[in-house]
């Protein structure tokens, strides 16, 4: 069968599919050309860039499988595709650790002002070294602070494990009842059960020194105009889930007012053209939607996705 990996696939996954007898095309087809060209394929894999909506599904009755390399499937009309007999699969576990580590890259970046010092040191470091040293000399430690995790699926739990390893207290909120503890694997095969606390969203906002969001796309921001006043003064926010989960314009206001000390953003409202107020703000640590973009995660995603495609194309 012919498979279009429209947003790419790791070489390991491509080889697995080819060894199973399938043809894999990794040449990207622009969204506006998909309706015509997808007719030549039996399956498509996407990441977050390509959208597979009802109109495209209706126009491609040849499709047997839609694969999403990653967690969220907001860019696919999943239930509609399944109602047409098309298998829709994703790889929710493969990138969890990579995203969680990026969260802490932003947190550590934020508490030591690296987002700003890396901008100013190249242009002022040789003339205003002392002033910069003073400006960035009031950092804080993560140990002993409380991190609030909004959404406690696979990624949220990996964030919690790293936080516990750093000596942080963890609270979380979720739509469903979650665990009262997490098992942390230490070196030497030692495992430790650590208690954690599930709370209501409003309580999480009030007690957290740092907040990390891990929820799917929502009808309205999880943290918007009504929620910002509830936050602790000087809180740090990280969004590595979906654009729109934090109201960006309200975030800018909160940063300017000092309510929020810093933010770390990997996702944006208007991808791939984020608004300038966000990109140029001196208190925001920025990455271009690279949460799952590690070599290890891409290999795991490719391997898991290939296995799912092979299994479903047999049916």
TORVO-756955 format. One record per residue (C-alpha): residue number from 1; residue in one letter; x, y, z. Coordinates in Angstrom, 1 decimal, always signed. Layout:
residues N
   ketor   palo     east    north       up
     NUM      a        X        Y        Z
...
end
This chain:
residues 315
   ketor   palo     east    north       up
       1      x     +0.0     +0.0     +0.0
       2      x     +1.0     +3.6     -0.5
       3      x     +1.5     +5.8     +2.5
       4      x     +2.0     +9.6     +2.5
       5      x     +4.1    +10.8     +5.5
       6      x     +3.1    +14.4     +4.8
       7      x     +4.9    +15.9     +7.8
       8      x     +7.8    +13.4     +7.8
       9      x     +8.6    +10.2     +9.7
      10      x    +11.7     +9.0    +11.4
      11      x    +13.9     +6.8     +9.2
      12      x    +13.3     +3.8    +11.5
      13      x     +9.6     +4.0    +11.0
      14      x    +10.0     +4.4     +7.3
      15      x    +12.2     +1.4     +7.1
      16      x     +9.7     -0.7     +9.2
      17      x     +6.9     +0.2     +6.8
      18      x     +9.0     -0.6     +3.7
      19      x    +10.2     -3.9     +5.2
      20      x     +6.5     -4.7     +5.6
      21      x     +6.0     -4.2     +1.9
      22      x     +4.5     -0.7     +1.8
      23      x     +5.6     +2.4     -0.2
      24      x     +6.3     +5.5     +1.8
      25      x     +6.4     +9.0     +0.3
      26      x     +7.9    +11.7     +2.5
      27      x     +7.5    +14.5     +0.1
      28      x     +5.3    +17.2     +1.6
      29      x     +2.1    +18.0     -0.3
      30      x     +0.7    +21.5     +0.5
      31      x     -2.7    +21.6     +2.2
      32      x     -4.4    +23.1     -0.8
      33      x     -3.2    +20.3     -3.0
      34      x     -4.0    +17.4     -0.7
      35      x     -7.6    +16.8     -1.9
      36      x     -6.3    +16.0     -5.4
      37      x     -3.1    +14.2     -4.6
      38      x     -4.1    +12.2     -1.6
      39      x     -6.3    +10.1     -3.9
      40      x     -3.1     +8.2     -4.9
      41      x     -2.5     +7.0     -1.3
      42      x     -4.0     +4.4     +1.0
      43      x     -2.9     +6.1     +4.3
      44      x     -1.6     +9.4     +5.5
      45      x     +0.5    +10.3     +8.5
      46      x     +0.6    +13.9     +9.9
      47      x     +2.1    +15.9    +12.7
      48      x     +0.5    +19.2    +13.7
      49      x     +0.9    +21.0    +10.4
      50      x     -1.4    +19.1     +8.1
      51      x     -5.1    +19.1     +8.7
      52      x     -7.4    +16.2     +7.8
      53      x    -10.9    +17.7     +8.0
      54      x    -14.3    +16.3     +6.9
      55      x    -14.1    +17.8     +3.4
      56      x    -10.8    +16.1     +2.7
      57      x    -12.0    +12.8     +4.2
      58      x    -15.1    +13.0     +2.0
      59      x    -13.0    +13.6     -1.1
      60      x    -10.6    +10.7     -0.4
      61      x    -12.7     +7.5     +0.0
      62      x     -9.5     +5.5     -0.7
      63      x     -8.1     +6.3     +2.7
      64      x     -7.8     +3.4     +5.1
      65      x     -5.7     +4.9     +7.9
      66      x     -4.9     +8.3     +9.3
      67      x     -1.9     +8.4    +11.6
      68      x     -0.9    +11.2    +13.9
      69      x     +2.7    +11.3    +15.0
      70      x     +2.2    +12.8    +18.5
      71      x     -0.5    +13.3    +21.1
      72      x     -3.2    +15.8    +20.2
      73      x     -5.4    +15.1    +17.2
      74      x     -7.1    +18.6    +17.1
      75      x     -6.1    +18.8    +13.4
      76      x     -8.0    +15.7    +12.5
      77      x    -11.8    +15.2    +12.4
      78      x    -11.3    +11.9    +14.3
      79      x    -14.9    +10.8    +14.9
      80      x    -16.0    +11.7    +11.4
      81      x    -13.1     +9.7     +9.9
      82      x    -14.0     +6.7    +12.1
      83      x    -17.6     +6.9    +11.1
      84      x    -16.4     +6.4     +7.5
      85      x    -14.5     +3.3     +8.5
      86      x    -11.1     +4.9     +8.5
      87      x     -8.8     +3.9    +11.3
      88      x     -7.3     +6.9    +13.2
      89      x     -4.2     +6.3    +15.3
      90      x     -1.7     +8.3    +17.3
      91      x     +1.3     +7.9    +19.5
      92      x     +0.4     +9.6    +22.8
      93      x     +3.3     +8.1    +24.9
      94      x     +6.3     +8.5    +22.6
      95      x     +7.0    +12.2    +23.2
      96      x     +5.9    +12.7    +26.8
      97      x     +9.4    +12.9    +28.3
      98      x    +10.6    +15.2    +25.6
      99      x     +7.8    +17.7    +26.2
     100      x     +8.3    +17.5    +30.0
     101      x    +12.0    +18.2    +29.7
     102      x    +11.2    +21.3    +27.5
     103      x     +8.9    +22.5    +30.3
     104      x    +11.8    +22.5    +32.7
     105      x    +14.1    +24.1    +30.1
     106      x    +11.7    +27.0    +30.1
     107      x    +11.3    +27.0    +33.9
     108      x    +15.0    +27.0    +34.6
     109      x    +15.4    +29.6    +31.9
     110      x    +12.8    +31.7    +33.6
     111      x    +14.0    +31.7    +37.2
     112      x    +17.5    +32.7    +36.2
     113      x    +16.5    +35.2    +33.5
     114      x    +18.3    +33.4    +30.7
     115      x    +15.6    +34.4    +28.2
     116      x    +16.6    +38.1    +28.6
     117      x    +20.3    +37.8    +29.4
     118      x    +20.9    +35.8    +26.2
     119      x    +19.4    +38.7    +24.3
     120      x    +21.4    +41.5    +26.1
     121      x    +24.8    +39.9    +26.8
     122      x    +25.8    +39.8    +23.1
     123      x    +25.2    +43.5    +22.7
     124      x    +25.8    +44.9    +26.2
     125      x    +28.0    +42.3    +27.9
     126      x    +31.3    +44.1    +27.2
     127      x    +30.1    +47.6    +28.2
     128      x    +27.5    +47.0    +31.0
     129      x    +28.7    +43.7    +32.5
     130      x    +28.2    +44.9    +36.1
     131      x    +24.8    +46.3    +35.5
     132      x    +23.7    +43.1    +33.8
     133      x    +25.1    +41.0    +36.7
     134      x    +23.1    +43.1    +39.1
     135      x    +19.9    +42.9    +37.0
     136      x    +20.0    +39.1    +36.7
     137      x    +21.4    +38.4    +40.2
     138      x    +18.0    +37.9    +42.0
     139      x    +17.1    +34.5    +40.6
     140      x    +15.2    +31.9    +42.5
     141      x    +15.4    +28.1    +43.0
     142      x    +12.8    +25.6    +42.0
     143      x    +13.4    +23.3    +45.0
     144      x    +10.7    +23.8    +47.7
     145      x     +8.4    +25.6    +45.3
     146      x     +4.9    +24.4    +44.2
     147      x     +4.2    +23.5    +40.7
     148      x     +0.6    +23.3    +39.5
     149      x     +0.0    +21.0    +36.6
     150      x     -3.2    +21.6    +34.6
     151      x     -4.1    +18.3    +32.8
     152      x     -2.6    +15.1    +34.3
     153      x     -2.2    +12.8    +31.3
     154      x     +1.0    +11.2    +30.2
     155      x     +2.9    +14.5    +29.7
     156      x     +1.6    +16.0    +32.9
     157      x     +2.8    +13.0    +34.9
     158      x     +6.2    +13.2    +33.4
     159      x     +6.4    +16.9    +34.4
     160      x     +5.4    +15.9    +37.9
     161      x     +8.2    +13.2    +38.1
     162      x    +10.8    +15.7    +37.1
     163      x     +9.4    +18.3    +39.5
     164      x     +9.6    +15.7    +42.3
     165      x    +13.2    +14.9    +41.4
     166      x    +14.0    +18.6    +41.8
     167      x    +12.4    +18.8    +45.2
     168      x     +9.3    +20.6    +44.2
     169      x     +5.8    +20.1    +45.7
     170      x     +3.2    +19.0    +43.1
     171      x     -0.5    +19.7    +42.8
     172      x     -2.6    +19.0    +39.8
     173      x     -6.0    +19.4    +38.4
     174      x     -7.8    +17.2    +35.8
     175      x    -11.3    +16.5    +34.6
     176      x    -11.1    +13.0    +35.9
     177      x    -10.0    +11.6    +39.2
     178      x     -6.3    +10.9    +39.1
     179      x     -3.7     +9.2    +41.2
     180      x     -2.8    +10.0    +44.8
     181      x     +0.9     +9.2    +44.2
     182      x     +3.5     +8.6    +41.5
     183      x     +6.2     +5.9    +41.3
     184      x     +9.6     +7.5    +40.7
     185      x    +12.3     +5.2    +39.3
     186      x    +15.8     +5.9    +40.8
     187      x    +19.2     +4.6    +39.9
     188      x    +20.0     +1.1    +40.9
     189      x    +16.5     -0.1    +40.2
     190      x    +15.1     +1.6    +43.3
     191      x    +11.5     +2.8    +43.1
     192      x     +9.9     +5.3    +45.4
     193      x     +6.2     +6.1    +45.8
     194      x     +5.7     +9.9    +46.2
     195      x     +2.3    +11.4    +47.3
     196      x     +0.8    +14.1    +45.1
     197      x     -2.4    +16.1    +45.5
     198      x     -5.3    +16.7    +43.1
     199      x     -7.1    +20.0    +43.6
     200      x     -9.7    +22.1    +41.9
     201      x     -8.5    +24.5    +39.2
     202      x     -9.2    +27.6    +41.3
     203      x     -7.2    +26.2    +44.2
     204      x     -4.3    +25.3    +41.9
     205      x     -4.2    +28.9    +40.6
     206      x     -4.0    +30.3    +44.1
     207      x     -1.3    +28.1    +45.5
     208      x     +1.1    +27.5    +42.6
     209      x     +4.5    +29.2    +42.2
     210      x     +4.7    +27.8    +38.7
     211      x     +2.0    +26.4    +36.4
     212      x     +2.4    +24.1    +33.5
     213      x     -0.5    +23.4    +31.1
     214      x     -1.1    +20.1    +29.4
     215      x     -4.6    +20.1    +28.0
     216      x     -6.1    +19.7    +24.5
     217      x     -7.5    +22.6    +22.6
     218      x    -10.3    +24.3    +24.5
     219      x    -13.3    +26.4    +23.7
     220      x    -11.9    +29.2    +25.9
     221      x     -8.5    +29.7    +27.6
     222      x     -7.8    +27.7    +30.7
     223      x     -6.1    +30.8    +32.0
     224      x     -7.8    +34.0    +30.8
     225      x     -9.1    +37.3    +32.1
     226      x    -11.1    +35.6    +34.9
     227      x     -8.2    +33.5    +36.1
     228      x     -5.2    +35.9    +36.0
     229      x     -6.4    +37.7    +39.2
     230      x     -6.4    +34.4    +41.1
     231      x     -2.8    +33.7    +40.4
     232      x     +0.0    +34.2    +43.0
     233      x     +2.0    +37.4    +42.4
     234      x     +5.2    +36.5    +40.6
     235      x     +4.0    +33.2    +39.2
     236      x     +5.8    +31.6    +36.2
     237      x     +3.6    +30.1    +33.5
     238      x     +4.6    +27.5    +30.9
     239      x     +2.5    +26.4    +27.9
     240      x     +3.7    +23.5    +25.9
     241      x     +0.3    +22.1    +25.0
     242      x     -1.8    +24.1    +22.6
     243      x     -2.0    +27.7    +21.5
     244      x     -5.0    +29.4    +23.0
     245      x     -4.8    +27.6    +26.3
     246      x     -3.5    +30.9    +27.8
     247      x     -5.0    +34.1    +26.6
     248      x     -2.0    +35.7    +25.1
     249      x     -3.2    +39.3    +25.3
     250      x     -4.1    +38.9    +29.0
     251      x     -0.7    +37.3    +29.5
     252      x     +1.0    +40.4    +28.1
     253      x     -1.0    +42.6    +30.5
     254      x     -0.1    +40.4    +33.5
     255      x     +3.6    +40.4    +32.6
     256      x     +3.6    +44.1    +32.2
     257      x     +1.9    +44.6    +35.5
     258      x     +4.3    +42.2    +37.3
     259      x     +1.5    +39.8    +38.2
     260      x     +3.3    +37.1    +36.2
     261      x     +7.1    +37.0    +36.5
     262      x     +7.8    +35.2    +33.3
     263      x     +6.2    +32.9    +30.8
     264      x     +7.6    +30.0    +28.7
     265      x     +5.8    +29.4    +25.4
     266      x     +6.3    +26.6    +22.9
     267      x     +2.9    +27.0    +21.3
     268      x     +1.0    +30.1    +20.0
     269      x     -2.4    +31.3    +19.0
     270      x     -1.5    +32.2    +15.4
     271      x     +1.0    +29.6    +14.4
     272      x     +3.0    +29.8    +12.2
     273      x     +2.8    +33.6    +12.6
     274      x     +2.8    +34.4    +16.4
     275      x     +1.9    +37.9    +17.3
     276      x     +4.8    +40.4    +17.8
     277      x     +3.7    +41.4    +21.3
     278      x     +4.6    +37.8    +22.4
     279      x     +7.7    +37.3    +20.3
     280      x     +9.3    +40.6    +21.4
     281      x     +8.3    +40.6    +25.1
     282      x    +11.3    +40.7    +27.4
     283      x     +9.8    +38.4    +29.9
     284      x     +8.9    +35.5    +27.7
     285      x    +11.0    +32.4    +26.9
     286      x    +10.3    +31.2    +23.4
     287      x    +10.6    +28.0    +21.4
     288      x     +8.9    +27.3    +18.0
     289      x     +6.6    +24.3    +18.9
     290      x     +9.5    +21.8    +19.5
     291      x     +8.1    +20.0    +22.5
     292      x     +8.4    +16.6    +20.8
     293      x    +11.3    +17.4    +18.6
     294      x    +14.1    +15.4    +20.1
     295      x    +15.9    +12.6    +18.3
     296      x    +14.8    +10.0    +20.8
     297      x    +11.2    +11.1    +20.7
     298      x    +11.1    +11.2    +16.9
     299      x    +12.5     +7.7    +16.7
     300      x     +9.9     +6.4    +19.3
     301      x     +7.1     +8.2    +17.4
     302      x     +8.2     +6.7    +14.0
     303      x     +8.5     +3.2    +15.4
     304      x     +5.2     +3.3    +17.2
     305      x     +3.4     +4.9    +14.3
     306      x     +4.8     +2.4    +11.8
     307      x     +3.6     -0.5    +14.0
     308      x     +0.1     +1.0    +14.2
     309      x     +0.0     +1.5    +10.4
     310      x     +1.2     -2.0     +9.7
     311      x     -1.4     -3.5    +12.0
     312      x     -4.3     -1.5    +10.6
     313      x     -3.4     -1.8     +7.0
     314      x     -3.7     -5.6     +7.4
     315      x     -7.4     -5.3     +8.2
end
